[in-house]
Amino acid sequence: MKCLRCGFEVLTESGNSEIIVKCPKCGWTAVTTYMSEIEDDLTKYSIFIEQGNSTDRELIKLVSELSGMNFLEARNILLKGGRMVVEYAVAIKEITTKLDMVGIEYHIDPIFPY
């Protein structure tokens, strides 16, 4: 990409949600924000734990921490199944990554495209 001012080749840097374009010759700079599709998604998703998961103490603690439930509520969700949490897409992705790592079975409603 060429600088809009002097035509020199620009340098591009990207952060978490920004893109910076700089010209090393004349100093022209442009900054723009970028939100990924998942960050821009305002849908509330529900994670439902499937019935019959292990009730290992560490799994119960994990579900408790991720959902905000107390220990007994988390244990019951793992045994009987049910809604664990309702969150936006970014949080759902973080939670499901942790659930996948320990093998807890779940489904998400509505369909989670990420």
C-alpha positions as CSV (number, residue, x, y, z in Angstrom):
1,M,0.0,0.0,0.0
2,K,1.3,3.5,-0.9
3,C,1.2,6.6,1.3
4,L,-1.6,9.0,0.3
5,R,0.7,12.0,0.7
6,C,4.1,11.0,-0.8
7,G,3.5,7.7,-2.5
8,F,6.1,5.8,-0.4
9,E,5.4,2.3,0.8
10,V,3.6,2.4,4.2
11,L,4.0,0.1,7.2
12,T,0.9,-1.6,8.7
13,E,0.5,-2.6,12.4
14,S,-2.5,-4.3,13.9
15,G,-3.5,-4.7,17.6
16,N,-6.4,-6.3,19.3
17,S,-9.0,-4.0,17.7
18,E,-7.0,-1.4,15.7
19,I,-5.1,-1.1,12.5
20,I,-2.4,1.5,12.2
21,V,-0.9,2.6,8.8
22,K,2.3,4.7,8.9
23,C,4.5,6.2,6.3
24,P,8.2,6.0,7.4
25,K,9.1,8.8,4.9
26,C,6.7,11.6,5.6
27,G,5.1,10.5,8.9
28,W,1.5,10.3,7.6
29,T,-0.5,8.1,9.9
30,A,-4.0,6.6,9.9
31,V,-5.6,4.6,12.7
32,T,-8.9,2.7,12.4
33,T,-10.7,0.4,14.8
34,Y,-11.6,-3.1,13.7
35,M,-14.1,-5.3,15.5
36,S,-14.1,-9.0,14.6
37,E,-17.5,-10.6,13.8
38,I,-17.5,-12.4,17.2
39,E,-16.8,-9.1,19.1
40,D,-19.6,-7.4,17.2
41,D,-22.2,-10.1,17.8
42,L,-24.8,-8.9,20.3
43,T,-26.8,-12.2,20.4
44,K,-27.2,-13.8,23.8
45,Y,-26.3,-17.4,23.6
46,S,-27.1,-20.1,26.2
47,I,-24.8,-23.0,27.0
48,F,-26.7,-26.2,28.0
49,I,-24.8,-28.9,29.8
50,E,-25.8,-32.4,28.6
51,Q,-27.1,-34.9,31.2
52,G,-24.6,-37.5,32.6
53,N,-21.3,-35.7,32.7
54,S,-18.7,-36.7,35.2
55,T,-19.1,-35.2,38.7
56,D,-15.4,-35.0,39.4
57,R,-14.7,-32.4,42.1
58,E,-12.5,-30.4,39.7
59,L,-15.1,-30.3,37.0
60,I,-17.7,-29.2,39.4
61,K,-15.4,-26.4,40.5
62,L,-14.8,-25.4,36.9
63,V,-18.5,-25.2,36.1
64,S,-19.1,-23.3,39.3
65,E,-16.4,-20.7,38.4
66,L,-17.5,-20.4,34.8
67,S,-21.2,-20.0,35.5
68,G,-21.3,-18.3,38.9
69,M,-23.3,-21.2,40.4
70,N,-22.5,-22.6,43.8
71,F,-20.9,-26.0,44.1
72,L,-24.2,-27.9,44.5
73,E,-25.9,-26.2,41.6
74,A,-22.9,-26.9,39.4
75,R,-22.9,-30.6,40.5
76,N,-26.6,-30.9,39.7
77,I,-26.1,-29.3,36.2
78,L,-23.4,-31.9,35.4
79,L,-25.6,-34.8,36.6
80,K,-29.0,-33.8,35.3
81,G,-28.2,-31.3,32.5
82,G,-29.6,-27.8,32.0
83,R,-28.7,-24.3,31.2
84,M,-25.3,-23.3,32.6
85,V,-25.0,-19.7,31.4
86,V,-26.3,-17.0,29.1
87,E,-23.7,-14.7,27.6
88,Y,-22.5,-12.8,24.5
89,A,-20.5,-14.6,21.8
90,V,-17.0,-13.7,23.1
91,A,-17.7,-15.0,26.6
92,I,-19.4,-18.1,25.2
93,K,-16.3,-18.9,23.1
94,E,-14.0,-18.5,26.1
95,I,-16.3,-20.8,28.2
96,T,-16.7,-23.5,25.6
97,T,-12.9,-23.6,25.0
98,K,-12.5,-24.5,28.7
99,L,-15.4,-27.0,28.6
100,D,-13.8,-28.7,25.6
101,M,-10.5,-29.0,27.3
102,V,-12.0,-31.1,30.1
103,G,-14.5,-33.0,28.0
104,I,-17.8,-31.6,29.3
105,E,-20.6,-32.3,26.9
106,Y,-22.8,-29.3,26.0
107,H,-24.8,-27.6,23.3
108,I,-25.4,-24.0,22.5
109,D,-28.7,-22.3,21.6
110,P,-29.2,-20.5,19.2
111,I,-26.7,-22.1,16.8
112,F,-23.2,-20.7,17.6
113,P,-21.4,-19.9,14.4
114,Y,-17.9,-19.4,15.9
